[in-house]
Amino acid sequence: MPRCDHCGSHVSDRFARVFADEHGDLNACPKCSANAGIAEVSRERTQTGD
């Protein structure tokens, strides 16, 4: 099962397919970011390298 690269929480395969970046990195999940802004948080973390 895939894990969030930021907090280590398990996520579903479907969630990983939708929100992982082009390298397969999953920089945010529902546990470590707000559901409403998860795509934006993921994009921001990828750009800043946090």
ZILINVEN-V228107 format. One record per helix or strand of 2 or more residues. SS is the DSSP state (a for helix, b for strand). FROM is the first residue (numbers start at 1). LEN is the number of residues. Records with the same first field share a line. If there is no record, write none. Layout:
SS=FROM-LEN / FROM-LEN
This chain:
a=13-7 / 35-14
